[in-house]
Amino acid sequence: MTRSTALKGVRGLLLSVALGVAALPALAQGLPSPFVQTVAAEAAADAAIAAFYAESGYQTLWTGESAQDAARREALLAALSRAEDHGLPVVRYDAAKLAGLLSSARTEGDRARAEVALTRAYLAFARDVKTGATDPKKVDPGIVREIARPDPALLLAQVQTRHPAEVMQALLPTAPRYAQLMRAKLALEAQIAAGGWGPTLPAGDLSAGAEGDAVVMLRDRLIAMGYLTRSATRSYDSAIQSAVQRFQLDHGLPANGNVDERTRDALNIAPQERLKSVVVAMERVRWMHDTPLGDRHIWVNLPDFTAKIVDHGKVTFETRAVIGKDVMDQHTPEFSDMMAHMVINPSWGVPRSIIVKEYLPLLQRNPNAVSHLQVIDNRGRVVPRGAVNFASYSARTFPFGLRQPPSDGNALGLVKFMFPNVHNIYLHDTPAKNLFSHDVRAYSHGCIRLAEPFDFAYALLALQSDDPKGEFERHLKTGNETTVRLEQKVPVHLVYFTAWPGAKGQMTYRADVYGRDAKLFQALEEAGVVLPSLQG
């Protein structure tokens, strides 16, 4: 039976029921049972569920007396009972409510309603735990992850034909970091239930040699956070200083061992807020479930301001990065793509938005402004500035481009790394080296600047050259713009994790530089996520 035929059969059945027809066309076969009639009516609003039951002849998945149905019920209810551990909206598939429907079922109609409710809950849970409970595009325009939602028909076929416990287990994200995040979530909830991390620290800096009540409060908070073993000291000793340094490293702060204003603010962030960051991170991992990271890949965590090369799960190269400014149209987006080549001695084609917003007003006041940039026509030819009346054009009608030729002072520096994408985002060198000394590095128009671009290039070329440094420098010395293709394209992942497990498994946290986590947590709440520790 085809799906279209099945759906027609369902519609015919529903029409007969709705009109109160005493007999169906196949009178000799008698009326459908109350169970079949109710399943058809309950499933009618969902084409995938309606087709599944029609095609299976309205056989039960969950509510029959067979051992198979019992195993499916048990596996599903067990999986749903743990949905809260994943930070999912349990209201969509409340295991206790479903169990109540099953236990209170007295009629065939009751059993049918429970049957369809269990199917809906299974599909909703499978979708959410595999690919996320929210739509990234609706959360923030800078989150441009493409998500392939699971096919309901395939999910139903799997639970019908395979061992149900294995099906439920296969739904869960397999990324090792996901399991670490879940453990962190449960640990934070336990800590909150036990009273949190204690009183927040009062205003005022603390450093080695300090004594008194503020030091005791710091000591106790570090103990509660797991950075310090139990101690009775009232002095800011070397153990406390080392604990503060470890805390600073885990929170992206200068590891000087002193409690200054930024460190104190980070220490005073409530565990409830850290819990939100972890739950949001779990949702982001679910979004990426079908995105192959690659044995070798580039991982740019925007709030961490770093770019890393990862080989077989281990970071083999890391450098500081500058990301887009905290201005809505200059935020660096989140997406994944493939790095195909690098350009040595690049020219800089100024983006249209920068031309009309920043440079055209300058040129209208002074045609000789920004003299380091060439005016080019739509065929890429240089146009003498004296031949252009800049004042006669508006931002909409300006027909020229601007380009900066290769040079030491080029805005892209001496190399750029390309993964062609519609966002026109890439990684590159920069002459503004001073920005890398800042802890918070959000200064660009959206592209990602690297502190050590040459070493980054050597690491990429090492897979295809016996002398990657020599090859790079040969091209560099020519001064000519040169494209060097990567023999093996490298996946690039621009991600946004404010909570992430460190190399040793400890949790690390960063500031929500673009406010995206706050938006995502709000979306999760609107979807029905309730953190138990935040109730009341």
C-alpha positions as CSV (number, residue, x, y, z in Angstrom):
1,M,0.0,0.0,0.0
2,T,1.4,3.4,-0.9
3,R,1.4,6.3,1.5
4,S,-1.1,8.3,-0.7
5,T,-3.4,5.3,-0.8
6,A,-3.1,4.9,2.9
7,L,-3.9,8.5,3.5
8,K,-7.0,8.3,1.3
9,G,-8.1,5.3,3.3
10,V,-7.7,7.3,6.5
11,R,-9.7,10.2,5.1
12,G,-12.4,7.9,4.0
13,L,-12.5,6.2,7.4
14,L,-12.7,9.5,9.2
15,L,-15.5,10.8,6.9
16,S,-17.5,7.7,7.6
17,V,-17.0,8.1,11.4
18,A,-17.8,11.8,11.3
19,L,-21.1,11.2,9.3
20,G,-22.2,8.5,11.6
21,V,-22.5,6.0,8.7
22,A,-23.9,2.8,9.9
23,A,-21.8,0.7,7.6
24,L,-18.7,1.1,5.5
25,P,-18.6,0.2,1.8
26,A,-17.2,-3.2,2.7
27,L,-20.2,-4.0,4.7
28,A,-19.4,-7.7,5.0
29,Q,-16.2,-6.8,6.9
30,G,-18.1,-4.8,9.5
31,L,-17.3,-1.6,11.1
32,P,-13.7,-0.8,12.1
33,S,-13.1,-1.4,15.8
34,P,-13.3,1.5,18.2
35,F,-9.5,1.3,18.6
36,V,-9.0,1.7,14.8
37,Q,-11.5,4.5,14.5
38,T,-10.0,6.4,17.4
39,V,-6.4,5.9,16.2
40,A,-7.4,7.2,12.8
41,A,-9.1,10.2,14.3
42,E,-6.3,11.0,16.7
43,A,-3.6,10.6,14.1
44,A,-5.4,12.5,11.3
45,A,-3.6,15.8,12.1
46,D,-0.2,14.3,11.5
47,A,0.3,12.8,8.0
48,A,3.4,10.7,9.0
49,I,1.6,9.1,12.0
50,A,-1.6,8.6,10.0
51,A,0.2,6.9,7.1
52,F,2.2,4.7,9.5
53,Y,-0.8,3.3,11.2
54,A,-2.8,2.9,7.9
55,E,0.1,1.1,6.3
56,S,0.5,-1.3,9.2
57,G,-3.2,-2.1,9.4
58,Y,-3.5,-0.2,12.7
59,Q,-1.3,-2.6,14.5
60,T,-0.1,-1.4,17.9
61,L,3.4,-0.2,18.7
62,W,3.0,0.4,22.4
63,T,-0.3,-0.6,23.9
64,G,-0.8,-4.2,22.8
65,E,-0.4,-7.3,25.0
66,S,2.6,-8.7,23.1
67,A,6.1,-8.8,24.5
68,Q,7.3,-6.6,21.7
69,D,4.8,-3.8,22.7
70,A,5.8,-4.2,26.3
71,A,9.5,-3.8,25.5
72,R,8.8,-0.7,23.4
73,R,6.7,0.8,26.2
74,E,9.4,0.2,28.7
75,A,12.2,1.5,26.5
76,L,10.3,4.6,25.6
77,L,9.1,5.5,29.1
78,A,12.6,4.9,30.4
79,A,14.2,7.2,27.8
80,L,11.6,9.9,28.4
81,S,12.1,9.8,32.1
82,R,15.7,10.9,31.5
83,A,14.7,13.7,29.1
84,E,15.2,16.3,31.9
85,D,18.9,15.2,32.2
86,H,19.3,16.4,28.6
87,G,17.8,19.8,29.3
88,L,14.9,19.1,27.0
89,P,11.3,20.3,27.2
90,V,9.8,17.4,29.1
91,V,6.3,18.9,28.7
92,R,6.3,17.7,25.1
93,Y,6.7,14.1,26.1
94,D,5.9,13.8,29.8
95,A,6.6,10.2,30.8
96,A,4.5,10.4,33.9
97,K,1.5,11.7,32.0
98,L,1.9,8.9,29.4
99,A,2.1,6.3,32.1
100,G,-1.1,7.7,33.6
101,L,-2.8,7.4,30.2
102,L,-1.8,3.8,30.0
103,S,-2.8,2.9,33.5
104,S,-6.2,4.6,33.3
105,A,-7.2,3.2,29.9
106,R,-10.5,1.4,30.3
107,T,-11.9,1.3,26.8
108,E,-10.6,0.7,23.3
109,G,-10.8,4.4,22.7
110,D,-8.7,5.2,25.8
111,R,-6.1,2.7,24.6
112,A,-6.1,4.2,21.1
113,R,-5.6,7.7,22.5
114,A,-2.7,6.4,24.6
115,E,-1.2,4.7,21.6
116,V,-1.1,7.8,19.5
117,A,0.1,10.0,22.4
118,L,3.0,7.6,22.9
119,T,3.9,7.8,19.2
120,R,3.8,11.6,19.2
121,A,6.0,11.6,22.3
122,Y,8.5,9.3,20.7
123,L,8.8,11.3,17.6
124,A,9.0,14.6,19.5
125,F,11.7,13.2,21.8
126,A,13.7,11.7,18.9
127,R,13.6,15.0,17.0
128,D,14.7,17.0,20.0
129,V,17.4,14.8,21.4
130,K,19.0,14.2,18.0
131,T,18.8,17.6,16.4
132,G,17.7,20.1,19.1
133,A,14.5,21.4,20.6
134,T,14.8,24.8,19.0
135,D,15.3,26.2,15.5
136,P,18.6,28.1,15.3
137,K,17.5,30.4,12.6
138,K,14.7,31.7,14.8
139,V,17.0,32.3,17.8
140,D,19.5,34.7,16.1
141,P,20.3,35.6,12.5
142,G,24.0,34.9,13.2
143,I,23.3,31.2,13.8
144,V,23.1,29.7,10.4
145,R,23.4,26.0,11.1
146,E,21.5,23.8,8.6
147,I,19.7,21.0,10.5
148,A,18.5,17.8,8.9
149,R,15.6,16.7,11.0
150,P,15.0,13.0,11.3
151,D,12.4,11.4,9.0
152,P,9.4,10.4,11.1
153,A,8.6,7.5,8.9
154,L,12.2,6.1,9.3
155,L,12.0,6.6,13.1
156,L,8.7,4.7,13.3
157,A,10.0,1.9,11.1
158,Q,13.1,1.6,13.3
159,V,11.2,1.3,16.5
160,Q,8.8,-1.2,14.9
161,T,11.5,-3.5,13.6
162,R,14.6,-3.1,15.8
163,H,15.3,-3.7,19.5
164,P,13.6,-0.8,21.2
165,A,16.3,-0.2,23.8
166,E,18.9,0.0,21.0
167,V,16.7,2.4,19.1
168,M,16.4,4.7,22.1
169,Q,20.2,4.6,22.7
170,A,20.9,5.4,19.1
171,L,18.9,8.6,19.3
172,L,21.4,10.1,21.8
173,P,24.2,12.4,20.7
174,T,27.5,10.4,20.5
175,A,30.0,13.3,20.8
176,P,32.2,12.8,23.8
177,R,31.8,16.4,24.8
178,Y,28.0,15.9,25.1
179,A,28.4,13.3,27.8
180,Q,30.8,15.6,29.6
181,L,28.4,18.5,29.4
182,M,25.6,16.3,30.8
183,R,27.7,15.3,33.7
184,A,28.5,19.0,34.4
185,K,24.7,19.7,34.3
186,L,24.0,17.0,36.8
187,A,26.9,18.1,39.0
188,L,25.7,21.8,39.0
189,E,22.2,20.7,39.9
190,A,23.5,18.7,42.8
191,Q,25.7,21.6,43.9
192,I,22.7,24.0,43.8
193,A,20.5,21.6,45.7
194,A,23.3,21.5,48.4
195,G,23.3,25.3,48.7
196,G,25.4,26.5,45.8
197,W,28.9,27.9,46.2
198,G,28.2,30.0,49.2
199,P,28.1,33.8,49.7
200,T,29.4,36.0,46.9
201,L,32.6,37.9,47.4
202,P,32.4,41.6,48.6
203,A,33.9,44.4,46.6
204,G,37.7,44.9,46.8
205,D,40.8,43.3,45.3
206,L,42.6,40.4,47.0
207,S,46.1,39.2,46.4
208,A,48.9,37.2,48.1
209,G,49.3,38.1,51.7
210,A,45.8,39.4,52.3
211,E,44.0,38.1,55.4
212,G,40.5,38.3,57.0
213,D,36.9,37.4,56.3
214,A,37.0,38.2,52.6
215,V,39.8,35.7,52.2
216,V,37.8,33.1,54.1
217,M,34.8,33.7,51.8
218,L,37.1,33.3,48.8
219,R,38.6,30.1,50.2
220,D,35.2,28.6,50.9
221,R,33.9,29.5,47.4
222,L,37.0,28.0,45.7
223,I,36.5,24.8,47.8
224,A,32.8,24.6,46.8
225,M,33.8,25.0,43.1
226,G,36.4,22.3,43.3
227,Y,39.5,24.4,42.9
228,L,40.8,24.0,46.4
229,T,41.0,21.2,49.0
230,R,39.6,21.8,52.4
231,S,41.6,24.3,54.5
232,A,41.2,26.4,57.6
233,T,43.5,29.2,56.5
234,R,42.5,32.8,56.8
235,S,45.5,34.0,54.7
236,Y,45.8,34.4,50.9
237,D,48.5,31.8,50.7
238,S,50.2,30.0,47.8
239,A,47.4,27.3,47.7
240,I,44.7,29.9,47.3
241,Q,46.8,31.8,44.7
242,S,47.3,28.6,42.6
243,A,43.5,27.9,42.9
244,V,42.7,31.4,41.6
245,Q,45.1,30.9,38.7
246,R,43.4,27.7,37.7
247,F,40.0,29.4,38.0
248,Q,41.3,32.2,35.8
249,L,42.6,29.9,33.1
250,D,39.3,28.0,33.0
251,H,37.4,31.3,32.6
252,G,39.6,33.0,30.0
253,L,41.1,35.6,32.4
254,P,44.7,36.7,32.9
255,A,46.2,34.0,35.2
256,N,47.9,36.3,37.6
257,G,46.5,34.7,40.8
258,N,45.0,37.9,42.0
259,V,41.3,38.6,42.5
260,D,40.7,41.8,40.6
261,E,37.3,43.1,39.5
262,R,37.0,40.8,36.5
263,T,38.0,37.7,38.4
264,R,35.7,38.6,41.3
265,D,32.8,39.1,38.9
266,A,33.5,35.7,37.4
267,L,33.8,34.1,40.8
268,N,30.4,35.6,41.8
269,I,28.5,34.3,38.9
270,A,25.8,32.0,40.4
271,P,25.8,28.2,39.6
272,Q,22.3,28.7,38.2
273,E,23.8,30.9,35.5
274,R,26.6,28.4,34.7
275,L,23.8,25.7,34.5
276,K,22.1,27.8,31.8
277,S,25.4,28.0,29.8
278,V,25.8,24.2,30.0
279,V,22.2,23.5,28.9
280,V,22.6,25.9,26.0
281,A,25.9,24.2,25.0
282,M,24.1,20.8,25.0
283,E,21.5,22.2,22.6
284,R,24.3,23.5,20.3
285,V,25.9,20.1,20.2
286,R,22.6,18.6,19.3
287,W,22.3,21.0,16.4
288,M,25.7,19.8,15.1
289,H,24.8,16.1,15.3
290,D,25.0,15.4,11.6
291,T,28.0,17.8,11.0
292,P,31.1,15.6,10.5
293,L,33.9,17.3,12.3
294,G,36.6,15.7,10.2
295,D,39.7,13.8,11.3
296,R,41.5,17.1,10.8
297,H,39.4,20.2,11.3
298,I,39.6,23.8,12.3
299,W,37.6,24.8,15.4
300,V,37.0,28.5,16.0
301,N,35.1,29.1,19.3
302,L,34.1,32.7,19.0
303,P,33.6,33.5,22.7
304,D,37.0,31.9,23.4
305,F,38.7,34.1,20.8
306,T,40.9,31.2,19.5
307,A,41.4,29.2,16.4
308,K,42.6,25.6,16.7
309,I,43.7,22.8,14.3
310,V,42.4,19.5,15.7
311,D,43.9,16.2,14.4
312,H,42.1,13.0,15.4
313,G,40.6,14.7,18.5
314,K,43.7,16.4,19.7
315,V,44.6,20.1,19.4
316,T,47.8,20.2,17.4
317,F,47.9,24.0,16.8
318,E,46.2,26.9,18.6
319,T,46.4,30.7,18.1
320,R,44.6,33.7,19.4
321,A,41.9,35.2,17.2
322,V,40.0,38.5,16.8
323,I,36.3,38.1,15.9
324,G,33.6,40.5,14.7
325,K,32.6,43.5,16.8
326,D,29.6,43.3,19.1
327,V,27.6,45.3,16.5
328,M,24.7,43.3,15.0
329,D,25.8,43.5,11.4
330,Q,29.4,42.8,12.3
331,H,28.9,39.7,14.4
332,T,30.8,36.7,13.1
333,P,28.2,34.0,12.2
334,E,28.2,30.4,13.3
335,F,28.4,27.8,10.5
336,S,30.6,25.0,9.1
337,D,32.3,24.8,5.7
338,M,35.4,23.5,3.9
339,M,38.7,25.3,3.7
340,A,39.9,25.0,0.1
341,H,42.9,27.2,-0.3
342,M,45.0,30.1,1.1
343,V,46.0,33.3,-0.7
344,I,49.5,34.6,0.0
345,N,50.1,38.3,-0.5
346,P,46.3,38.9,-0.9
347,S,44.7,42.0,-2.1
348,W,41.7,43.2,-0.1
349,G,38.5,43.7,-2.0
350,V,36.6,46.0,0.4
351,P,33.2,44.7,1.2
352,R,30.3,46.7,-0.2
353,S,28.9,47.5,3.2
354,I,32.2,49.0,4.3
355,I,32.5,51.0,1.1
356,V,29.2,52.7,1.3
357,K,29.0,53.1,5.1
358,E,32.6,54.1,5.9
359,Y,34.6,55.1,2.8
360,L,32.2,56.7,0.4
361,P,31.4,59.6,2.8
362,L,35.1,60.2,3.2
363,L,35.7,60.2,-0.5
364,Q,32.8,62.6,-1.1
365,R,34.4,65.1,1.3
366,N,37.9,64.4,0.0
367,P,38.5,62.4,-3.3
368,N,42.1,61.7,-2.1
369,A,41.0,60.1,1.1
370,V,42.0,56.5,1.9
371,S,44.8,56.8,-0.7
372,H,45.9,53.2,0.0
373,L,42.8,51.9,-1.7
374,Q,42.4,51.7,-5.5
375,V,39.1,52.5,-7.2
376,I,38.1,49.7,-9.5
377,D,35.3,49.3,-12.0
378,N,33.1,46.2,-12.5
379,R,35.7,44.6,-14.7
380,G,38.4,44.9,-12.1
381,R,40.3,47.8,-13.8
382,V,41.8,50.6,-11.8
383,V,40.0,53.9,-12.3
384,P,41.8,57.2,-11.8
385,R,40.3,59.1,-8.9
386,G,40.2,62.3,-10.9
387,A,37.8,60.6,-13.3
388,V,35.2,60.0,-10.6
389,N,32.8,62.5,-9.1
390,F,32.2,60.8,-5.8
391,A,29.7,63.5,-4.7
392,S,27.3,62.5,-7.5
393,Y,26.6,59.0,-6.1
394,S,24.6,57.7,-3.2
395,A,25.2,54.5,-1.3
396,R,22.8,52.8,-3.6
397,T,24.1,54.1,-6.9
398,F,27.9,54.0,-6.3
399,P,29.1,51.8,-9.2
400,F,32.8,51.2,-8.1
401,G,34.6,48.9,-5.8
402,L,37.7,49.6,-3.6
403,R,40.7,47.4,-3.4
404,Q,43.9,47.4,-1.4
405,P,46.9,45.8,-3.3
406,P,49.2,43.3,-1.6
407,S,51.5,45.0,1.0
408,D,52.7,44.7,4.5
409,G,50.0,47.2,5.5
410,N,47.2,45.4,3.7
411,A,44.1,44.9,6.0
412,L,44.3,41.2,5.4
413,G,48.0,41.1,6.2
414,L,50.1,38.7,4.1
415,V,47.9,35.6,4.0
416,K,44.2,34.7,4.1
417,F,42.6,31.3,4.4
418,M,39.5,30.7,2.3
419,F,36.5,28.5,2.8
420,P,34.2,30.1,0.2
421,N,30.8,30.9,1.8
422,V,27.9,33.2,1.2
423,H,28.8,35.2,4.4
424,N,32.1,36.2,2.9
425,I,33.9,35.1,6.1
426,Y,37.5,33.9,6.2
427,L,40.5,33.7,8.4
428,H,43.4,36.1,7.8
429,D,46.6,37.8,9.0
430,T,46.4,41.5,10.1
431,P,48.8,44.4,10.6
432,A,47.0,45.3,13.8
433,K,49.0,43.0,16.0
434,N,48.4,45.0,19.2
435,L,44.8,43.8,19.4
436,F,45.9,40.3,20.3
437,S,47.2,41.5,23.7
438,H,43.6,42.1,24.8
439,D,41.6,39.4,26.6
440,V,38.3,40.3,24.8
441,R,39.0,40.5,21.1
442,A,35.9,41.5,19.2
443,Y,37.2,44.2,16.8
444,S,36.7,43.0,13.2
445,H,33.9,43.5,10.7
446,G,33.1,39.8,10.9
447,C,36.1,37.9,9.6
448,I,38.6,36.2,11.9
449,R,42.1,37.5,12.3
450,L,44.9,35.2,13.5
451,A,47.7,36.1,15.8
452,E,50.1,33.5,14.2
453,P,48.9,33.2,10.6
454,F,52.3,32.0,9.2
455,D,52.5,29.1,11.7
456,F,48.8,28.3,10.9
457,A,49.8,28.1,7.2
458,Y,52.8,25.9,7.9
459,A,50.6,23.5,9.9
460,L,48.1,23.3,7.0
461,L,50.8,22.8,4.4
462,A,52.6,20.1,6.4
463,L,50.3,17.4,5.1
464,Q,51.2,18.1,1.5
465,S,54.8,19.4,1.7
466,D,58.1,18.2,3.1
467,D,59.1,21.8,3.6
468,P,55.9,23.8,4.4
469,K,57.7,26.8,5.7
470,G,60.0,27.0,2.7
471,E,57.1,26.6,0.3
472,F,55.1,29.4,2.0
473,E,58.1,31.8,2.1
474,R,58.9,31.2,-1.6
475,H,55.5,32.5,-2.5
476,L,55.7,35.3,0.1
477,K,59.0,36.7,-1.2
478,T,57.6,37.2,-4.7
479,G,55.2,39.9,-3.4
480,N,52.6,38.6,-5.9
481,E,49.1,37.5,-5.0
482,T,49.3,33.6,-5.1
483,T,46.7,31.0,-4.5
484,V,47.9,27.8,-2.9
485,R,45.3,25.0,-2.9
486,L,45.0,22.5,-0.1
487,E,45.2,19.0,-1.5
488,Q,42.8,17.9,1.2
489,K,40.1,20.3,2.1
490,V,39.8,21.0,5.8
491,P,36.4,21.3,7.6
492,V,36.0,24.7,9.4
493,H,33.6,25.0,12.3
494,L,32.8,28.5,13.6
495,V,31.1,27.7,16.9
496,Y,29.8,29.6,19.9
497,F,30.3,27.8,23.2
498,T,30.4,29.7,26.5
499,A,30.6,26.4,28.4
500,W,32.9,23.7,27.1
501,P,34.9,20.9,28.7
502,G,38.6,21.6,28.8
503,A,41.4,19.2,27.7
504,K,41.4,17.6,31.2
505,G,37.6,17.3,31.3
506,Q,37.1,20.3,33.6
507,M,34.4,22.8,32.6
508,T,35.6,26.1,31.1
509,Y,33.4,29.2,30.7
510,R,33.4,32.3,28.6
511,A,31.4,35.5,28.5
512,D,28.3,35.6,26.2
513,V,30.0,38.3,24.0
514,Y,27.1,38.5,21.4
515,G,24.2,37.7,23.8
516,R,23.4,34.6,21.7
517,D,23.3,32.3,24.7
518,A,20.8,34.4,26.5
519,K,18.5,34.3,23.4
520,L,18.9,30.6,23.1
521,F,18.1,29.9,26.7
522,Q,15.0,32.1,26.3
523,A,14.0,30.0,23.3
524,L,14.5,26.8,25.3
525,E,12.3,28.1,28.1
526,E,9.6,29.1,25.6
527,A,9.8,25.5,24.2
528,G,9.1,24.2,27.7
529,V,12.5,23.7,29.2
530,V,12.4,24.1,33.0
531,L,15.6,23.7,35.0
532,P,14.5,22.1,38.3
533,S,17.0,24.2,40.3
534,L,15.5,27.4,39.0
535,Q,11.9,26.7,39.9
536,G,10.4,29.0,42.6
